[in-house]
Amino acid sequence: MNNLTGRVKSIKLIIMKGEFSEIELRKLDLNLLLVFSAVMRERSVAKAADRLYIGPSAVSMALSRLRYAIGDQLFVKTSTGMDPTSRAIALWTRLAPALSSIEASIRAVRSFDPAREDRSVRFAAPDDLDVALLPKLSARLAQDAPGVRMIIRPADYRTLVERLDSGDADLALSANPKTLDKRHRFRSLYDEPFMALYDRTQLGTDGDLNITTYVETPHLFRSLSGDLRGQIDDALAVIGKERSVAIALSNFSAAPFLLKAQPSLINMPAVAAYFFAAEFDLELSELPIGVDPFPVSTIWHARSDEDPFHQWFRNLVAETCLELSATARQRGDHHKRRQ
């Protein structure tokens, strides 16, 4: 056991210094670290096996060997999956960037052709844009990169940084989070205003709403936290007004059906609002109060910065978003001329 203890200490020292010794690394089968990575991501032996295209028994045996080498059980089986120990979390914190760097280095030395890629990409897409954005992205991938599989993840601003750090999302589309630091990158695409969306039959009117109708109409409110107050309430308070929120929604998908069912309105980012208006024959209104637009950006982890595929996919998302924004602006100009 003394030799094993010395080996573990040597591996820890190598990781801490950011250096490596071929002689020390030969003592550990590096394939075990790939199994560890898969179990950390999936928190399941079976799912890790599927991710690696090997059998569950091979994953279990690899974990046993790694547990012996590290001197820690690494994972505890619970009713919800494989929970990592504190030692496993500490190892993963240092290992994940190293594995990403190795993958990026290998990919960088070969010529990049999206048509030859066979991989998955995890994209955190906001629920207001996904119905307009994802069909266009999917069509482009089918045409230019048919071997790429897109995995859609939530773009919840409260957990966005954690998703990027853990690898649960490779790229996110969101307003700029306030907690970005040097390990994150972002590209601002455009500023997004808000529009009010409603059903003209339910409200008995069309076009832009005046402030009285706006505040007297029950509002649907998209609230990730469950709160009933937001930016628009603050803007109304400045002019001595307040609105009534009838329903707080966790996402926008049910909004068109609720608008058709009862007198109500919802405030939405403009690109999504124009899409929903066209698809569900709903009416649009500029807000009768001053609410600042918000910046829409693509956000990613610095470890993916130089990866040719990630660069290509980031550009594809940015191009598609800018096309949608341009279409929304054209519809906005047409909407203003109608008034």
C-alpha positions in Angstrom: 0.0 0.0 0.0 3.0 2.3 0.5 3.7 2.2 -3.3 0.1 3.0 -4.0 0.1 5.9 -1.6 3.2 7.3 -3.2 1.6 6.9 -6.6 -1.5 8.8 -5.6 0.6 11.6 -4.1 2.6 11.8 -7.3 -0.5 12.1 -9.4 -1.9 14.8 -7.1 1.3 16.7 -7.3 1.4 16.6 -11.1 -2.2 17.9 -11.3 -1.5 20.7 -8.8 1.6 21.9 -10.7 0.0 21.7 -14.1 2.9 19.6 -15.3 3.1 16.0 -16.3 5.6 13.1 -16.2 5.3 10.4 -18.8 6.8 7.9 -16.3 4.2 8.7 -13.6 1.3 8.7 -16.1 2.2 5.3 -17.4 1.4 3.9 -14.0 -2.3 4.9 -14.5 -4.5 3.7 -17.4 -5.7 7.1 -18.8 -8.8 5.4 -20.2 -10.0 5.1 -16.7 -10.2 8.9 -16.6 -12.5 8.9 -19.6 -14.8 6.5 -17.8 -14.7 8.7 -14.7 -15.6 11.7 -17.0 -18.6 9.9 -18.5 -20.0 8.9 -15.0 -19.5 12.4 -13.7 -21.5 13.8 -16.6 -24.3 11.2 -16.6 -24.3 10.2 -12.9 -25.3 6.7 -14.1 -23.2 3.6 -15.0 -25.7 2.6 -17.8 -25.8 6.0 -19.4 -22.0 6.4 -19.1 -21.7 3.0 -20.9 -24.0 4.3 -23.7 -22.0 7.5 -24.0 -18.7 5.5 -24.4 -20.3 2.7 -26.5 -19.1 0.0 -24.1 -21.0 -2.3 -21.7 -22.1 -1.4 -18.2 -19.8 -4.1 -16.7 -16.8 -2.5 -18.4 -17.7 0.8 -16.8 -18.1 -0.9 -13.4 -14.7 -2.6 -13.7 -13.0 0.6 -14.8 -14.5 2.4 -11.8 -13.2 -0.3 -9.4 -9.7 0.1 -10.8 -9.8 3.8 -10.5 -11.1 3.7 -7.0 -8.1 1.5 -6.1 -5.7 3.8 -7.8 -7.1 7.0 -6.3 -7.9 5.5 -2.9 -11.5 6.8 -2.7 -14.9 5.3 -3.6 -15.5 8.3 -5.9 -19.2 7.6 -6.3 -22.0 6.6 -4.0 -25.0 4.8 -5.4 -28.3 6.5 -4.4 -31.9 6.3 -5.5 -31.3 9.2 -7.9 -28.1 7.9 -9.4 -24.3 7.9 -8.8 -23.5 10.8 -6.4 -19.8 11.9 -6.5 -17.7 12.2 -3.3 -15.9 15.3 -2.4 -12.7 13.8 -3.7 -14.4 13.0 -7.1 -15.7 16.6 -7.4 -12.2 18.0 -6.6 -10.6 15.6 -9.2 -13.3 16.6 -11.8 -12.7 20.3 -11.3 -9.1 19.8 -12.5 -9.6 17.0 -14.9 -12.5 18.4 -17.1 -10.5 21.4 -18.4 -7.5 19.1 -19.1 -9.6 16.6 -21.1 -11.3 19.5 -23.0 -7.9 20.9 -23.9 -6.7 17.6 -25.1 -9.8 17.1 -27.3 -9.4 20.7 -28.7 -5.7 20.1 -29.5 -6.4 16.9 -31.4 -9.2 18.5 -33.4 -7.1 21.6 -34.1 -4.5 19.6 -36.0 -6.8 18.2 -38.6 -8.7 20.1 -41.3 -12.2 21.0 -40.2 -15.1 19.9 -42.3 -18.6 20.1 -40.7 -19.9 17.4 -43.1 -17.4 14.9 -41.6 -18.3 15.6 -37.9 -19.9 12.9 -35.9 -20.6 14.3 -32.5 -23.2 15.9 -30.3 -23.5 19.6 -29.3 -25.4 20.8 -26.2 -27.1 24.0 -26.9 -28.9 26.0 -24.2 -31.7 27.8 -26.0 -34.2 30.2 -24.4 -37.8 29.0 -24.5 -39.0 32.2 -26.2 -36.8 31.7 -29.2 -36.6 27.9 -29.5 -39.8 27.6 -31.6 -38.4 30.1 -34.2 -34.7 29.3 -34.0 -34.5 25.5 -33.6 -36.2 24.5 -36.9 -33.8 26.8 -38.8 -30.8 25.4 -37.0 -31.9 21.9 -37.4 -32.3 22.4 -41.2 -28.8 23.9 -41.5 -27.3 21.0 -39.5 -29.1 18.4 -41.7 -27.7 20.1 -44.8 -24.2 21.0 -43.7 -23.4 18.7 -40.8 -25.7 15.6 -40.9 -23.6 13.7 -38.4 -24.1 16.4 -35.7 -26.7 15.7 -33.0 -28.1 18.8 -31.2 -29.1 18.3 -27.5 -31.2 21.2 -26.3 -30.7 22.3 -22.7 -32.6 25.0 -20.7 -31.1 28.5 -20.9 -32.1 29.4 -17.3 -30.0 32.4 -16.3 -29.9 31.2 -12.7 -28.0 28.0 -13.7 -26.4 29.0 -17.0 -22.9 29.4 -15.7 -23.0 26.1 -13.9 -24.2 24.3 -17.1 -21.3 25.8 -19.1 -18.8 25.0 -16.4 -19.9 21.4 -16.1 -20.2 20.7 -19.8 -24.0 20.3 -19.7 -24.1 23.1 -22.2 -21.5 23.8 -24.9 -23.1 27.1 -26.0 -25.9 29.2 -24.6 -28.1 31.9 -26.0 -29.1 34.4 -23.4 -29.0 37.9 -22.0 -25.6 38.5 -20.5 -25.4 36.9 -17.1 -23.9 39.1 -14.4 -21.5 36.4 -13.1 -19.3 35.9 -16.2 -15.6 35.9 -15.6 -12.4 35.1 -17.4 -13.3 31.4 -18.0 -16.3 32.5 -20.1 -16.6 34.2 -23.5 -19.6 35.9 -25.0 -20.5 37.7 -28.3 -23.3 40.3 -28.2 -25.6 39.9 -31.2 -28.4 42.5 -30.8 -30.5 44.4 -28.4 -34.0 43.0 -27.9 -37.0 45.2 -27.0 -40.3 43.9 -25.6 -43.7 43.7 -27.3 -47.1 43.0 -25.9 -49.0 40.1 -27.5 -52.7 39.5 -27.3 -55.8 38.1 -29.1 -57.8 40.9 -30.8 -61.1 39.0 -30.5 -60.7 38.5 -26.7 -59.8 42.1 -26.1 -62.1 43.6 -28.8 -59.4 45.8 -30.2 -56.2 45.7 -32.3 -53.0 47.7 -32.8 -51.0 49.4 -30.0 -52.7 49.4 -26.6 -53.0 52.6 -24.6 -51.8 52.6 -21.0 -55.3 52.2 -19.6 -56.1 49.1 -21.5 -52.6 47.8 -20.9 -52.8 47.9 -17.1 -56.5 46.9 -16.9 -55.9 43.7 -19.0 -54.8 40.7 -17.0 -51.2 39.8 -17.7 -49.5 36.5 -18.2 -46.0 36.7 -16.8 -43.1 34.4 -17.6 -41.4 33.9 -14.2 -38.6 31.3 -13.7 -38.4 32.0 -10.0 -42.2 32.0 -9.4 -42.2 35.7 -8.5 -45.1 37.9 -9.7 -43.0 41.1 -10.1 -40.5 42.1 -12.7 -38.9 44.8 -14.8 -42.2 46.0 -16.2 -43.7 46.5 -12.8 -40.8 48.7 -11.9 -41.4 50.8 -15.0 -45.1 51.1 -14.2 -44.4 52.2 -10.7 -42.4 55.1 -12.0 -45.6 56.5 -13.6 -47.8 55.5 -10.7 -49.4 52.5 -12.4 -49.6 48.8 -11.6 -50.8 45.8 -13.5 -52.6 42.6 -12.5 -50.8 39.3 -13.1 -53.3 36.5 -13.7 -50.9 33.6 -14.3 -47.1 33.2 -13.9 -45.7 30.8 -16.5 -42.4 28.8 -16.3 -42.1 29.2 -20.1 -43.8 30.8 -23.1 -45.1 27.7 -24.8 -48.6 27.9 -23.3 -49.0 31.6 -23.8 -50.7 31.6 -27.3 -53.3 29.1 -26.2 -54.1 31.1 -23.0 -54.3 34.3 -25.0 -56.9 32.6 -27.3 -58.8 31.3 -24.3 -59.3 34.5 -22.2 -58.8 38.3 -22.2 -55.2 38.7 -21.4 -51.8 39.8 -22.7 -48.2 38.8 -22.3 -45.0 40.8 -22.7 -42.4 39.0 -24.8 -39.0 39.6 -26.5 -39.8 41.1 -29.9 -38.3 38.3 -32.1 -40.5 35.7 -30.4 -43.5 38.0 -30.2 -43.5 38.5 -34.0 -43.1 34.7 -34.6 -46.0 33.9 -32.2 -48.2 36.6 -33.8 -47.7 35.2 -37.3 -48.1 31.5 -36.2 -51.2 32.0 -34.0 -52.9 35.0 -35.6 -52.3 37.2 -32.6 -52.0 41.0 -32.3 -48.9 43.0 -31.4 -48.5 46.2 -29.4 -45.5 48.3 -28.5 -45.4 48.8 -24.8 -47.0 52.1 -23.6 -44.2 52.5 -21.1 -40.5 52.9 -21.3 -38.7 49.5 -20.8 -35.1 49.2 -21.8 -34.1 46.5 -24.4 -31.8 43.8 -23.2 -28.6 42.4 -25.0 -28.9 38.9 -26.6 -25.6 37.1 -26.7 -24.0 33.7 -27.4 -22.0 32.5 -24.3 -19.5 29.7 -24.0 -16.7 28.4 -21.9 -13.2 29.4 -22.7 -12.1 25.8 -23.0 -14.1 25.7 -26.3 -12.7 28.9 -27.7 -10.3 27.4 -30.2 -12.3 24.3 -31.1 -13.0 24.5 -34.9 -16.4 22.9 -34.5 -17.5 25.1 -31.7 -16.4 28.1 -33.7 -18.4 26.9 -36.7 -21.5 26.2 -34.5 -21.3 29.5 -32.7 -21.2 31.3 -36.0 -24.1 29.3 -37.3 -26.2 30.2 -34.2 -25.2 33.9 -34.5 -26.1 34.1 -38.2 -29.5 32.4 -37.6 -30.3 34.7 -34.7 -29.3 37.8 -36.6 -31.5 36.7 -39.5 -34.5 36.3 -37.1 -33.8 39.7 -35.6 -33.7 41.3 -39.0 -37.0 39.7 -40.0 -38.5 40.9 -36.7 -37.3 44.5 -37.4 -38.9 44.4 -40.8 -42.1 43.3 -39.4 -41.8 46.0 -36.7 -41.4 48.7 -39.4 -44.5 47.3 -41.1 -46.4 47.2 -37.8 -45.6 50.9 -37.2 -46.8 51.9 -40.7 -50.1 50.2 -40.0 -50.7 52.3 -36.9 
